[in-house]
Amino acid sequence: MALTKQLIKTIPGFDGELTTEACFKVSRLSGDKHNMSALVTGVASESQVYAVEHLFVPNLNGENFIAQAYKHLKTLPEFAGATDC
């Protein structure tokens, strides 16, 4: 499972923004029954363009933790409009 979305980046010294389509995946998941941390990486044109840890509270009676991480990402403003790929 992965998410795809347009990524908009600003670069110091560059006037304007760069926009590219990126594929985001949960690269690492760690934590316990109280808190989980998902390392999310994004790749565009075969280069890593994003790496951020996102925290969420797992549902022990729900889907597997990876699926829960993706569902959590879709609730965040920076992943609004992301689609499964």
C-alpha positions in Angstrom: 0.0 0.0 0.0 1.1 3.6 -0.7 -0.3 7.0 -1.3 0.2 9.3 -4.2 -0.1 13.1 -4.1 1.3 16.3 -5.5 4.1 17.6 -3.3 4.9 21.3 -3.2 8.3 22.3 -1.9 10.1 25.6 -1.5 13.8 25.8 -1.7 15.9 28.5 0.0 17.3 30.8 -2.7 14.8 29.7 -5.3 12.0 32.1 -6.0 8.8 30.1 -6.3 7.7 26.5 -5.6 8.5 23.2 -7.1 5.6 20.8 -7.7 5.9 17.1 -8.4 3.8 13.9 -8.1 5.2 11.8 -5.2 4.6 8.3 -3.9 4.5 8.1 -0.1 4.9 4.9 1.9 5.1 3.9 5.6 8.8 2.8 5.7 9.0 2.0 9.4 6.5 1.5 12.2 7.3 1.4 15.9 5.6 1.9 19.2 3.3 0.2 21.6 -0.4 -0.2 22.4 -0.6 3.5 23.5 1.3 5.3 20.7 2.7 4.3 17.3 5.2 6.2 15.1 5.2 5.8 11.4 8.2 7.0 9.3 6.7 8.1 6.0 9.0 8.5 3.0 8.1 10.1 -0.3 9.8 9.4 -3.6 9.5 11.4 -6.9 11.6 10.8 -10.0 13.5 8.0 -8.1 14.7 10.5 -5.4 13.6 10.7 -1.8 11.9 14.0 -1.3 10.1 13.5 2.0 10.9 11.7 5.3 8.7 12.6 8.4 7.6 10.6 11.4 3.9 10.8 12.2 2.4 9.7 15.5 -1.0 8.1 16.0 -2.9 6.1 18.7 -3.5 2.5 17.5 -6.8 0.7 17.8 -5.9 -2.7 19.2 -9.2 -4.1 17.9 -8.9 -2.5 14.4 -7.1 -3.3 11.2 -3.4 -4.0 11.2 -1.2 -1.2 12.3 0.2 -0.4 8.8 -3.4 0.0 7.5 -4.2 2.2 10.5 -1.1 4.4 9.8 -2.3 5.0 6.2 -5.8 5.9 7.4 -4.3 8.3 9.9 -2.2 9.9 7.2 -5.3 10.6 5.1 -6.7 12.6 8.0 -3.8 15.0 8.0 -4.0 18.3 6.0 -0.7 17.7 4.3 -2.2 14.4 2.8 -5.5 15.8 1.9 -6.5 14.5 -1.6 -4.0 11.7 -1.5 -5.0 8.5 -3.3 -4.1 4.9 -2.8 -1.6 3.4 -5.3 
